[in-house]
């Protein structure tokens, strides 16, 4: 994959240009079967857990669009990902000026700390087969060295489970055999940061210094609240009562009920999909882990 795009300077809003302003769009409440106990992306096994952690932690490879119907696509943390002729060396160029929510700069050293952790964890090894070394020839460049050709390494690096975390969130910070540190709550580079948690509830606030805001990528929302509702019918009832604006996922029977309700919408189906309040815009896939920076709320009928 080869991607290119402009970088952001972390500003909250546009300055009279055509960039969409960040924030001011209220809060979204989102029902899931379960919510993660901590924000470690590598521990997020289920799609529901990844939906929560992906808002905090960004993978190196992504294609992003802003809210309000923006169709322009921009690269994420890696401005480009280029393979060698034999697909045994992949070189990533990092976006300049990005910082983690704890203030740590995103650079080659930070990526190397994550890569050392990935190479020491079985689950990550399966996501990145054949990687025998990772180095950083320059502060803004990282190379993945492979034992055999891996032509889709860029796709693999887009996994939400490989979200980049701040080295300060790892013990040890070098990443070698590291674990995610308990209480490391400002560990991502993403559009939202941890704001509070309780059993069956996770609250996120907009990260005001997110690099994507200066690039017109939002987020429009001020915050997201994830509520755990284990049963299909439980999530449906929360949506019908107006307690949540998104119920994800829902089965065939629940989707049929939504189809008969003029105030609700469905996405996906017919076997499994997502239920939405009529005010929710910007969710466009029931299969991929959603990125809520491109979601906005509007009056029904707008």
C-alpha positions in Angstrom: 0.0 0.0 0.0 1.2 3.5 -0.8 -0.6 6.4 0.9 0.1 10.1 1.1 -1.6 13.1 2.7 -1.1 16.2 4.7 -0.3 16.3 8.4 -2.2 18.1 11.2 -0.9 20.5 13.8 -3.2 19.4 16.6 -5.5 22.4 16.4 -9.1 21.8 17.7 -11.0 23.6 15.0 -10.7 24.9 11.5 -9.4 28.4 10.9 -11.8 29.6 8.2 -10.7 26.9 5.7 -13.0 24.0 4.6 -11.9 21.8 7.5 -14.7 20.5 9.6 -14.6 21.7 13.2 -13.8 19.3 16.0 -16.1 18.8 19.0 -19.3 20.5 19.9 -21.4 17.6 18.6 -22.6 16.1 21.9 -22.0 12.6 23.2 -22.9 9.2 21.7 -24.0 6.2 23.8 -23.1 2.9 22.3 -24.3 -0.5 23.5 -22.0 -3.5 23.1 -22.0 -7.1 24.4 -19.1 -6.3 26.7 -16.6 -3.5 27.3 -12.9 -4.0 28.1 -11.6 -3.8 31.6 -8.6 -1.8 30.5 -7.6 0.0 27.2 -4.8 -2.4 26.1 -5.5 -2.9 22.4 -3.5 -6.2 22.2 -5.9 -7.7 24.8 -9.0 -6.7 22.8 -10.0 -10.1 21.4 -13.7 -9.5 20.5 -15.0 -7.0 18.0 -16.8 -5.3 20.8 -13.6 -4.8 22.8 -11.8 -3.6 19.7 -14.6 -1.1 19.0 -13.8 0.6 22.4 -10.0 0.4 22.2 -9.7 1.5 18.6 -11.1 5.0 19.6 -8.0 5.4 21.9 -5.2 3.6 20.1 -4.5 3.9 16.4 -2.7 1.3 14.3 0.1 2.4 12.1 -1.8 1.9 8.9 -5.2 3.5 8.3 -7.3 5.4 5.8 -9.3 8.1 7.5 -12.2 10.4 6.5 -13.8 13.1 8.5 -17.4 13.6 9.7 -20.2 15.4 8.0 -20.0 13.2 4.9 -16.4 13.9 4.1 -15.3 11.4 1.4 -11.6 12.5 1.2 -9.3 9.8 2.5 -6.1 10.5 4.4 -3.4 8.2 5.9 -3.1 7.7 9.6 0.1 7.4 11.7 2.1 6.1 8.7 2.1 8.4 5.8 3.4 5.5 3.6 4.0 1.8 3.8 6.2 0.5 1.0 7.4 -3.1 0.4 10.7 -4.1 -1.1 10.6 -5.9 -4.5 10.4 -9.3 -2.7 8.0 -8.2 0.0 10.6 -9.1 2.7 11.2 -5.5 3.9 8.5 -3.0 4.6 9.4 0.6 5.2 7.0 2.9 7.0 7.3 6.7 7.1 5.7 8.2 10.2 3.5 11.2 10.3 5.5 14.1 11.9 4.3 16.0 15.0 2.1 13.3 16.5 2.1 12.9 20.3 0.5 10.4 22.6 -2.1 11.6 25.0 0.5 11.5 27.8 2.7 13.9 25.7 5.3 11.3 24.5 6.2 11.9 20.8 5.3 9.2 18.3 8.6 8.4 16.6 10.7 5.4 15.5 11.7 4.6 19.1 8.1 4.5 20.2 7.2 2.1 17.4 10.2 -0.1 18.2 9.0 -0.4 21.8 5.6 -1.6 20.5 7.3 -4.0 18.0 9.4 -5.6 20.7 6.3 -6.3 22.7 4.5 -7.7 19.6 7.4 -10.1 18.9 7.2 -11.4 22.5 3.4 -12.0 22.6 2.0 -15.1 20.8 -1.2 -13.3 19.7 0.8 -10.5 18.0 3.2 -13.0 16.4 0.2 -14.6 14.7 -0.9 -11.2 13.4 2.7 -10.5 12.1 4.1 -13.8 10.8 7.7 -13.9 9.7 8.9 -10.7 11.3 12.4 -11.4 12.7 13.5 -7.8 13.3 12.2 -4.2 13.3 14.6 -1.2 13.1 14.4 2.6 12.8 16.9 4.0 10.4 15.6 7.5 11.1 13.3 9.0 13.8 10.5 9.2 11.2 11.0 5.8 9.6 10.5 2.2 10.7 11.4 -1.0 8.8 9.9 -4.5 9.3 12.3 -7.2 8.2 10.7 -10.6 7.3 11.9 -14.1 7.0 9.6 -14.7 4.0 7.5 -12.5 1.7 4.4 -11.1 3.3 2.6 -9.1 0.6 -0.2 -7.9 2.9 1.8 -6.6 5.9 0.2 -3.2 5.5 -3.2 -4.8 6.0 -2.0 -6.7 9.0 -0.6 -3.6 10.6 -4.1 -2.0 10.3 -5.4 -4.5 12.9 -7.0 -2.7 15.9 -5.1 -5.2 18.1 -1.9 -3.6 16.9 -2.8 -0.1 18.1 0.3 1.9 19.0 0.6 2.6 22.8 2.9 5.0 24.5 6.1 3.4 25.8 5.2 5.0 29.2 2.3 2.6 29.3 4.6 -0.5 29.0 6.6 -2.2 31.7 9.4 -2.2 30.9 9.3 0.8 28.6 11.7 -0.8 26.1 8.8 -3.2 25.2 10.9 -6.3 25.5 8.5 -8.9 27.1 6.5 -5.9 28.3 3.0 -5.9 29.8 0.5 -3.0 29.6 0.8 -1.1 32.8 -2.3 -0.9 35.1 -3.5 2.6 35.3 -2.0 3.7 32.0 -5.0 5.6 30.8 -3.5 8.3 28.4 -1.7 5.8 26.3 -3.0 6.3 22.8 -2.7 8.8 19.9 -6.4 8.4 18.9 -9.3 10.9 18.7 -10.7 9.9 22.2 -9.1 9.3 25.6 -10.2 7.5 28.7 -12.5 9.6 30.9 -13.8 7.1 33.4 -15.0 3.5 33.9 -17.3 1.4 36.0 -18.6 -2.2 35.7 -20.3 -2.5 32.3 -19.5 1.2 31.4 -16.6 3.0 29.7 -16.5 6.7 29.1 -14.3 8.5 26.6 -13.8 12.2 26.0 -12.5 13.9 22.8 -8.7 14.2 22.8 -8.4 17.9 22.2 -4.8 17.7 20.8 -5.5 14.8 18.4 -3.4 15.3 15.2 -6.4 14.5 13.0 -8.4 17.5 14.1 -6.1 19.9 12.3 -6.5 17.8 9.2 -10.3 18.1 9.2 -10.9 14.5 10.5 -13.0 15.5 13.5 -14.1 14.1 15.9 -17.4 15.8 15.8 -18.5 14.1 19.0 -17.4 15.4 22.4 -17.5 12.0 24.0 -18.6 8.4 23.7 -20.1 6.2 26.4 -20.0 2.4 25.9 -22.5 0.4 27.9 -22.3 -3.4 28.2 -25.5 -5.3 27.5 -24.7 -9.0 26.9 -27.9 -10.0 25.3 -29.2 -9.2 21.8 -32.6 -8.2 23.1 -31.1 -6.2 25.9 -29.2 -4.0 23.4 -32.4 -3.7 21.3 -34.4 -2.5 24.3 -31.8 0.1 25.2 -32.0 1.4 21.7 -35.8 1.4 21.5 -35.9 3.3 24.9 -33.5 5.9 23.7 -30.9 5.0 26.3 -28.4 4.4 23.6 -28.1 5.7 20.0 -26.2 2.6 18.7 -26.8 -1.1 19.4 -24.1 -3.4 18.0 -24.5 -6.1 17.0 -28.1 -7.2 16.6 -29.4 -10.5 15.1 -32.0 -11.1 12.5 -35.1 -10.9 14.8 -34.0 -7.6 16.3 -33.2 -6.1 12.9 -36.8 -7.0 11.8 -38.1 -5.0 14.7 -36.0 -2.0 13.8 -37.1 -2.2 10.2 -40.7 -1.7 11.4 -39.8 1.4 13.5 -39.7 4.6 11.6 -37.4 6.3 14.1 -34.6 3.7 13.9 -32.3 2.5 11.1 -30.4 -0.7 10.5 -27.0 -1.3 9.0 -25.9 -4.6 7.6 -28.2 -7.6 7.9 -30.1 -9.8 7.2 -28.4 -12.2 9.7 -26.4 -9.7 11.8 -26.1 -5.9 11.8 -26.2 -2.7 13.8 -29.2 -0.7 15.1 -29.1 3.1 14.9 -31.1 6.0 16.1 -32.2 8.2 13.3 -29.9 10.9 14.5 -26.7 9.0 14.0 -24.7 9.6 10.8 -21.3 8.4 9.6 -21.5 4.7 10.5 -21.2 2.9 7.1 -20.2 -0.7 7.9 -21.6 -3.4 10.1 -18.5 -5.6 9.6 -15.4 -3.4 10.2 -14.5 -2.0 13.6 -16.0 1.5 13.5 -13.9 4.7 13.9 -16.2 7.1 15.7 -14.2 10.2 14.8 -16.2 10.3 11.6 -19.6 10.0 13.3 -21.9 12.9 14.0 -25.4 13.4 15.4 -28.1 15.4 13.7 -31.8 16.1 14.1 -34.0 13.3 12.7 -35.2 14.4 9.3 -32.1 16.5 8.5 
